[in-house]
Amino acid sequence: MTDEDKNLLELAVKLRIHISPRLDHVEARFFDGAAWNCFKERYGDNENAATRRAIVRAAEEIGKAMQ
């Protein structure tokens, strides 16, 4: 696990982002108080990269809501 992976995992925990691996994609979900928001990324040839992208997309959306 790289430092980037560790940092993103810590971010996901802090922001309460739920990571759900699926057969061909990963989902990063969070509850905004009214509804669940879900960001899906297809694995392609790199499951770890797809997971990182999903976490970043969810975190960006949380950040937008905080502004």
WOTASUL-V563439 format. One line per field, one symbol per residue. ss: DSSP state (H for helix, E for strand, C for the rest). psi: psi as a letter, one per 40 degrees, with the letter a starting at -180 (. if undefined). A space follows every 10 residues. Layout:
BEGIN
ss->???
psi->???
END
This chain:
BEGIN
ss->CCHHHHHHHH HHHHCCCEEE ECCCEEEEEE ECCCCEEEEE EECCCCHHHH HHHHHHHHHH HHHHHHC
psi->hidddddddd ddddefhhhh hadeiihhii heddihhhhi hidbegdddd dddddddddd ddddde.
END
